[in-house]
């Protein structure tokens, strides 16, 4: 487990802690909340990168490529 030392605006801190208190927050909930938020943000950024890289293709081309690769894997050719 890694420890982070973060500087968070007071307004954000109060909002998160108030939310956690209202929802029956317990010890460790703040860490879980931050971990979940970071993971979701990373997923969002990763999806944005993938979408930008694939912007030149139309959806059908992408689906066709996926189908080809799935078929190849199932046939044991990869």
N, CA and C atoms as a LAMMPS dump frame, in Angstrom:
ITEM: TIMESTEP
0
ITEM: NUMBER OF ATOMS
234
ITEM: BOX BOUNDS ff ff ff
-5.0000000000000000e+02 5.0000000000000000e+02
-5.0000000000000000e+02 5.0000000000000000e+02
-5.0000000000000000e+02 5.0000000000000000e+02
ITEM: ATOMS id mol type element x y z
1 1 1 N 0.853 -1.176 0
2 1 2 C 0 0 0
3 1 3 C 0.895 1.234 0
4 2 1 N 0.562 2.199 -0.806
5 2 2 C 1.319 3.436 -0.919
6 2 3 C 0.544 4.563 -0.254
7 3 1 N 1.274 5.462 0.38
8 3 2 C 0.65 6.637 0.984
9 3 3 C 0.896 7.837 0.085
10 4 1 N -0.135 8.625 -0.117
11 4 2 C -0.033 9.872 -0.858
12 4 3 C -0.247 11.008 0.121
13 5 1 N 0.451 12.072 -0.097
14 5 2 C 0.236 13.294 0.673
15 5 3 C -0.246 14.338 -0.33
16 6 1 N -1.503 14.703 -0.205
17 6 2 C -2.14 15.567 -1.197
18 6 3 C -2.57 16.888 -0.581
19 7 1 N -2.577 17.899 -1.403
20 7 2 C -3.132 19.194 -1.008
21 7 3 C -4.456 19.361 -1.738
22 8 1 N -5.521 19.446 -0.967
23 8 2 C -6.873 19.537 -1.517
24 8 3 C -7.501 20.833 -1.023
25 9 1 N -8.195 21.555 -1.9
26 9 2 C -8.869 22.769 -1.431
27 9 3 C -9.839 22.448 -0.281
28 10 1 N -9.931 23.372 0.666
29 10 2 C -10.803 23.171 1.837
30 10 3 C -12.246 22.87 1.428
31 11 1 N -12.728 23.564 0.419
32 11 2 C -14.106 23.378 -0.03
33 11 3 C -14.34 21.936 -0.508
34 12 1 N -13.382 21.392 -1.252
35 12 2 C -13.484 20.011 -1.733
36 12 3 C -13.429 19.035 -0.568
37 13 1 N -12.519 19.283 0.363
38 13 2 C -12.385 18.417 1.538
39 13 3 C -13.695 18.363 2.325
40 14 1 N -14.279 19.53 2.568
41 14 2 C -15.536 19.58 3.319
42 14 3 C -16.651 18.853 2.565
43 15 1 N -16.709 19.057 1.265
44 15 2 C -17.761 18.429 0.465
45 15 3 C -17.653 16.905 0.514
46 16 1 N -16.446 16.376 0.345
47 16 2 C -16.259 14.927 0.36
48 16 3 C -16.539 14.359 1.742
49 17 1 N -15.994 14.992 2.763
50 17 2 C -16.204 14.478 4.124
51 17 3 C -17.67 14.576 4.543
52 18 1 N -18.352 15.627 4.128
53 18 2 C -19.779 15.757 4.421
54 18 3 C -20.562 14.653 3.729
55 19 1 N -20.235 14.414 2.464
56 19 2 C -20.893 13.339 1.72
57 19 3 C -20.675 11.998 2.406
58 20 1 N -19.432 11.708 2.756
59 20 2 C -19.135 10.427 3.398
60 20 3 C -19.846 10.298 4.743
61 21 1 N -19.908 11.373 5.506
62 21 2 C -20.595 11.344 6.799
63 21 3 C -22.093 11.093 6.609
64 22 1 N -22.688 11.732 5.605
65 22 2 C -24.116 11.556 5.323
66 22 3 C -24.446 10.137 4.903
67 23 1 N -23.503 9.482 4.259
68 23 2 C -23.757 8.133 3.732
69 23 3 C -23.226 7.051 4.664
70 24 1 N -22.985 7.42 5.915
71 24 2 C -22.544 6.427 6.898
72 24 3 C -21.088 6.052 6.768
73 25 1 N -20.277 7.026 6.399
74 25 2 C -18.853 6.777 6.19
75 25 3 C -18.157 6.19 7.412
76 26 1 N -17.218 5.297 7.132
77 26 2 C -16.439 4.667 8.182
78 26 3 C -14.961 4.843 7.874
79 27 1 N -14.143 4.363 8.77
80 27 2 C -12.695 4.469 8.611
81 27 3 C -12.279 3.841 7.274
82 28 1 N -11.46 4.553 6.537
83 28 2 C -10.966 4.056 5.256
84 28 3 C -11.809 4.474 4.067
85 29 1 N -12.987 5.032 4.316
86 29 2 C -13.86 5.422 3.202
87 29 3 C -13.274 6.541 2.354
88 30 1 N -12.555 7.466 2.981
89 30 2 C -11.948 8.552 2.209
90 30 3 C -10.914 7.985 1.238
91 31 1 N -10.102 7.059 1.697
92 31 2 C -9.112 6.438 0.805
93 31 3 C -9.787 5.684 -0.331
94 32 1 N -10.836 4.949 -0.022
95 32 2 C -11.558 4.221 -1.07
96 32 3 C -12.205 5.18 -2.065
97 33 1 N -12.73 6.287 -1.543
98 33 2 C -13.359 7.289 -2.397
99 33 3 C -12.338 7.862 -3.385
100 34 1 N -11.168 8.226 -2.885
101 34 2 C -10.118 8.798 -3.734
102 34 3 C -9.627 7.754 -4.736
103 35 1 N -9.42 6.523 -4.286
104 35 2 C -8.966 5.459 -5.176
105 35 3 C -9.962 5.26 -6.316
106 36 1 N -11.246 5.203 -5.988
107 36 2 C -12.278 5.04 -7.002
108 36 3 C -12.282 6.21 -7.982
109 37 1 N -12.165 7.438 -7.45
110 37 2 C -12.162 8.627 -8.315
111 37 3 C -10.966 8.625 -9.264
112 38 1 N -9.805 8.255 -8.76
113 38 2 C -8.598 8.223 -9.597
114 38 3 C -8.732 7.159 -10.671
115 39 1 N -9.225 5.982 -10.302
116 39 2 C -9.393 4.904 -11.293
117 39 3 C -10.379 5.315 -12.391
118 40 1 N -11.484 5.941 -11.991
119 40 2 C -12.468 6.38 -12.988
120 40 3 C -11.883 7.441 -13.916
121 41 1 N -11.114 8.357 -13.357
122 41 2 C -10.492 9.414 -14.179
123 41 3 C -9.484 8.817 -15.151
124 42 1 N -8.686 7.855 -14.682
125 42 2 C -7.725 7.194 -15.567
126 42 3 C -8.439 6.462 -16.699
127 43 1 N -9.53 5.789 -16.387
128 43 2 C -10.305 5.109 -17.42
129 43 3 C -10.845 6.118 -18.433
130 44 1 N -11.375 7.234 -17.938
131 44 2 C -11.904 8.282 -18.799
132 44 3 C -10.815 8.828 -19.738
133 45 1 N -9.626 9.099 -19.186
134 45 2 C -8.527 9.61 -20.003
135 45 3 C -8.054 8.574 -21.019
136 46 1 N -7.994 7.316 -20.604
137 46 2 C -7.572 6.242 -21.504
138 46 3 C -8.567 6.079 -22.648
139 47 1 N -9.862 6.104 -22.324
140 47 2 C -10.874 5.993 -23.372
141 47 3 C -10.792 7.165 -24.345
142 48 1 N -10.529 8.349 -23.815
143 48 2 C -10.366 9.518 -24.684
144 48 3 C -9.202 9.353 -25.643
145 49 1 N -8.084 8.813 -25.138
146 49 2 C -6.921 8.56 -25.995
147 49 3 C -7.235 7.543 -27.079
148 50 1 N -7.903 6.464 -26.703
149 50 2 C -8.25 5.419 -27.674
150 50 3 C -9.197 5.979 -28.734
151 51 1 N -10.188 6.738 -28.297
152 51 2 C -11.128 7.333 -29.255
153 51 3 C -10.417 8.285 -30.215
154 52 1 N -9.47 9.063 -29.708
155 52 2 C -8.734 9.992 -30.565
156 52 3 C -7.879 9.234 -31.583
157 53 1 N -7.242 8.148 -31.131
158 53 2 C -6.41 7.353 -32.034
159 53 3 C -7.232 6.685 -33.129
160 54 1 N -8.473 6.349 -32.8
161 54 2 C -9.314 5.63 -33.753
162 54 3 C -10.319 6.528 -34.472
163 55 1 N -10.159 7.825 -34.358
164 55 2 C -11.117 8.765 -34.943
165 55 3 C -11.2 8.657 -36.463
166 56 1 N -10.125 8.217 -37.092
167 56 2 C -10.127 8.136 -38.553
168 56 3 C -10.936 6.957 -39.087
169 57 1 N -11.271 6.016 -38.21
170 57 2 C -12.032 4.84 -38.625
171 57 3 C -13.505 5.023 -38.287
172 58 1 N -14.359 4.482 -39.153
173 58 2 C -15.77 4.51 -38.789
174 58 3 C -16.064 3.285 -37.925
175 59 1 N -17.184 3.3 -37.269
176 59 2 C -17.511 2.256 -36.306
177 59 3 C -17.529 0.876 -36.956
178 60 1 N -18.027 0.777 -38.157
179 60 2 C -18.103 -0.53 -38.816
180 60 3 C -16.71 -1.1 -39.072
181 61 1 N -15.751 -0.245 -39.457
182 61 2 C -14.378 -0.718 -39.658
183 61 3 C -13.815 -1.294 -38.361
184 62 1 N -14.045 -0.623 -37.272
185 62 2 C -13.54 -1.091 -35.977
186 62 3 C -14.192 -2.408 -35.603
187 63 1 N -15.505 -2.494 -35.769
188 63 2 C -16.202 -3.744 -35.451
189 63 3 C -15.718 -4.893 -36.33
190 64 1 N -15.45 -4.62 -37.604
191 64 2 C -14.933 -5.647 -38.504
192 64 3 C -13.557 -6.131 -38.052
193 65 1 N -12.682 -5.197 -37.648
194 65 2 C -11.358 -5.567 -37.16
195 65 3 C -11.453 -6.406 -35.892
196 66 1 N -12.339 -6.027 -35
197 66 2 C -12.528 -6.792 -33.766
198 66 3 C -13.018 -8.196 -34.102
199 67 1 N -13.993 -8.297 -34.987
200 67 2 C -14.512 -9.617 -35.385
201 67 3 C -13.416 -10.491 -35.992
202 68 1 N -12.571 -9.907 -36.839
203 68 2 C -11.458 -10.657 -37.442
204 68 3 C -10.524 -11.208 -36.381
205 69 1 N -10.162 -10.358 -35.421
206 69 2 C -9.227 -10.771 -34.377
207 69 3 C -9.827 -11.826 -33.453
208 70 1 N -11.093 -11.666 -33.118
209 70 2 C -11.757 -12.658 -32.262
210 70 3 C -11.822 -13.994 -32.979
211 71 1 N -12.16 -13.967 -34.257
212 71 2 C -12.213 -15.201 -35.05
213 71 3 C -10.839 -15.861 -35.113
214 72 1 N -9.793 -15.057 -35.307
215 72 2 C -8.433 -15.593 -35.383
216 72 3 C -8.019 -16.222 -34.048
217 73 1 N -8.331 -15.583 -32.962
218 73 2 C -7.962 -16.116 -31.655
219 73 3 C -8.714 -17.414 -31.394
220 74 1 N -9.974 -17.429 -31.697
221 74 2 C -10.77 -18.643 -31.478
222 74 3 C -10.29 -19.806 -32.36
223 75 1 N -9.753 -19.477 -33.517
224 75 2 C -9.249 -20.512 -34.426
225 75 3 C -7.834 -20.938 -34.045
226 76 1 N -7.232 -20.254 -33.091
227 76 2 C -5.891 -20.602 -32.644
228 76 3 C -4.788 -20.13 -33.562
229 77 1 N -5.072 -19.141 -34.376
230 77 2 C -4.072 -18.654 -35.338
231 77 3 C -3.177 -17.572 -34.759
232 78 1 N -3.483 -17.065 -33.588
233 78 2 C -2.649 -15.996 -33.018
234 78 3 C -1.833 -16.508 -31.877
